[in-house]
Amino acid sequence: MHIPDGYLSPQTSAVFTVAMVPMWWQSARRVRRVVKSRYVPLLALGAAFSFVIMMFNVPIPDGTTAHAVGGGLIAILLGPWAGCVAVSIALVIQALFFGDGGVLAFPANAFNMAVVLPFVAYGVYRLLSRNAALTSRRRIVAGAVGAYVGLNAAALAAAVEFGLQPDLFHRADGTPLYAPFHLAQTIPAMMLAHLVVAGVVEAILTAGVVAYLQRANVPLLRINAPDVPLTDAEVRRRPVSPVKAGLAALVILAVVSPLGLLAPGGAFGEDAPEDLDLAKYHLSAVPTGLAKYTDFWGHTLLPGYGNGGAWQYVLSAVVGMAVIAALIAALTWGLRRMRGGEAEARDLDEPERMADGQETLSK
């Protein structure tokens, strides 16, 4: 689902940039209110989790690959605005450092995976989990369905963006300038991959984490649902530290990340221009716009996560998580500076009110 540079016109990228700037601004403002100082590590863990989980490519029956994103899970735990921030940070690191997704196409990728996915997933989750206790099985099902629908909504958005390019941007003779795929090709290809495989992985992943937290850390599920009362049993249950558990999970994911290399083939719409099957799209040459912009950003640290080497894949995961932690720290510092001392003090008191006097996270 990572659209590379050259597949979208500069005009399309400009439209998505204009659309995403206010979304990022509003997300930062909302996160400043909801994700308080003690929750900052959770936002960093969410961004790192999204980054690493997108490295695990899953084979699709048609010979391509796809991947989960984790945006629905972040939205369920911290809210869709936090999901927008976390997934956007993961995507920009992938584009700048590893060449996974284009720099010019970053706003479009962020719209799909950092806006459509978390907001749709969270909306479905809230609808299906209404009036349910935090430890209700209905919340597990709601999380799975929300994540599945959210990922497929994002895939559909990407398919439409691909498929409109040859209709909107072409030469006088009809030759596409950018992506050569039409809607009749993009929608079936993208939706097969995500309805059948990637969406299922996203659903299982989200349901598994929600089920684990229902046993290990119910107050964490309550961060984004402060009005849901805790039962006496939930209050007495000592929560497992989410930071320690999250770090342990990330270490494991980083170590086993080379499993993502086992899936044969590449994702639909992510081929380098020289790898395009021109005959399939009735072309005699690579579209001129695609050839022009495909190498727009040539400063990647580990292109393709190290060009397929297992140890380089692990190194990419570690480097990506380290950079994400640094960016989250910088973002937090900037938000605190914007708020000022008095406003920040009011915000730091709010989590206690949200938790009704209960300890939100174990030390």
PECORTA-V25928 format. One record per residue. RES is the residue in one small letter. OMEGA is omega in degrees with one decimal (999 if undefined). Layout:
RES:OMEGA
RES:OMEGA
This chain:
m:178.0
h:-179.5
i:178.9
p:174.8
d:178.2
g:-179.3
y:175.6
l:179.2
s:174.1
p:178.5
q:178.3
t:178.3
s:179.5
a:178.4
v:-179.3
f:175.6
t:178.1
v:-179.8
a:-173.3
m:-178.0
v:176.7
p:176.7
m:178.1
w:179.5
w:-180.0
q:178.2
s:178.4
a:178.8
r:-179.9
r:179.5
v:177.9
r:179.9
r:-171.0
v:-177.4
v:-175.9
k:-172.4
s:-178.2
r:-179.8
y:-178.8
v:177.5
p:179.4
l:176.7
l:177.9
a:178.2
l:179.0
g:179.0
a:179.4
a:178.5
f:179.4
s:179.5
f:-174.8
v:-175.2
i:177.8
m:176.6
m:-178.0
f:178.9
n:-178.4
v:-179.0
p:179.4
i:-177.6
p:-177.9
d:177.6
g:177.2
t:178.1
t:175.0
a:-178.3
h:171.4
a:-178.9
v:-178.9
g:-177.9
g:179.1
g:179.2
l:178.5
i:179.6
a:179.5
i:-175.6
l:-172.4
l:-179.5
g:-176.8
p:178.4
w:174.4
a:175.6
g:178.6
c:-179.9
v:-175.2
a:-177.6
v:177.0
s:179.3
i:177.7
a:-177.9
l:-178.2
v:175.9
i:178.3
q:-177.3
a:-173.8
l:-172.5
f:-170.5
f:178.6
g:178.0
d:-170.7
g:-175.7
g:175.2
v:175.5
l:-179.2
a:-177.3
f:179.3
p:178.4
a:177.3
n:178.2
a:177.9
f:-177.0
n:-170.5
m:-178.2
a:176.9
v:-177.2
v:-175.7
l:-175.8
p:-177.4
f:176.8
v:180.0
a:-178.6
y:178.5
g:178.5
v:178.7
y:179.9
r:-179.3
l:-175.6
l:-177.1
s:-177.1
r:177.3
n:178.7
a:175.3
a:-178.4
l:180.0
t:179.0
s:175.8
r:179.1
r:178.3
r:175.7
i:178.9
v:-179.8
a:177.8
g:-179.9
a:-178.6
v:179.6
g:179.7
a:179.9
y:-179.0
v:-179.2
g:-179.7
l:-179.9
n:174.3
a:177.7
a:178.5
a:178.3
l:178.1
a:178.3
a:179.7
a:179.4
v:179.4
e:175.1
f:-169.4
g:179.7
l:-174.9
q:-177.8
p:178.1
d:-176.2
l:-173.0
f:-177.8
h:176.6
r:-177.7
a:-179.5
d:178.0
g:179.4
t:-179.2
p:176.4
l:-175.4
y:179.5
a:-177.4
p:-175.1
f:174.4
h:-177.9
l:179.7
a:177.9
q:-173.8
t:-176.1
i:177.1
p:-177.6
a:-178.3
m:-174.6
m:174.5
l:-177.3
a:-171.9
h:175.7
l:-173.0
v:-172.0
v:-171.2
a:178.7
g:178.0
v:177.9
v:178.8
e:-179.8
a:-179.2
i:179.8
l:-178.3
t:179.7
a:-179.5
g:179.9
v:178.2
v:178.9
a:178.0
y:-178.5
l:176.9
q:177.4
r:-169.4
a:-175.7
n:179.6
v:178.8
p:177.1
l:176.2
l:-175.9
r:179.9
i:-177.9
n:176.5
a:-172.8
p:-177.8
d:179.3
v:-177.2
p:175.2
l:174.8
t:179.3
d:-180.0
a:179.4
e:178.9
v:-177.5
r:-177.0
r:-179.5
r:-175.2
p:172.1
v:179.4
s:-179.8
p:-179.5
v:179.6
k:179.7
a:179.9
g:178.4
l:178.3
a:179.3
a:-180.0
l:177.4
v:179.7
i:-179.6
l:179.3
a:-178.5
v:-176.9
v:-177.1
s:177.2
p:174.4
l:177.3
g:178.7
l:-174.7
l:-178.8
a:-178.8
p:176.3
g:178.7
g:-179.3
a:178.0
f:175.6
g:-179.3
e:179.9
d:168.2
a:-176.8
p:-178.1
e:-179.8
d:179.8
l:173.6
d:-173.6
l:-179.0
a:-179.1
k:-177.8
y:175.2
h:178.9
l:176.0
s:-180.0
a:176.9
v:177.3
p:-171.9
t:179.8
g:177.6
l:179.2
a:-176.7
k:-171.3
y:-174.4
t:179.5
d:-178.0
f:-179.1
w:-177.3
g:-175.0
h:-179.2
t:-179.2
l:178.9
l:-176.9
p:179.9
g:-177.6
y:176.6
g:176.9
n:169.5
g:178.0
g:-175.4
a:-178.1
w:176.8
q:176.8
y:177.5
v:177.9
l:178.4
s:178.6
a:-179.4
v:179.2
v:179.7
g:-179.9
m:179.0
a:179.5
v:177.9
i:178.4
a:179.3
a:179.3
l:178.1
i:178.1
a:179.1
a:178.1
l:179.5
t:178.4
w:180.0
g:179.8
l:178.2
r:177.9
r:179.7
m:-175.9
r:-175.3
g:-173.1
g:-175.3
e:179.7
a:-179.7
e:179.1
a:177.5
r:-179.5
d:-176.9
l:177.4
d:-173.3
e:-179.5
p:178.2
e:177.4
r:179.7
m:-176.6
a:180.0
d:175.3
g:-179.3
q:176.8
e:-174.5
t:-179.5
l:176.3
s:-178.5
k:999
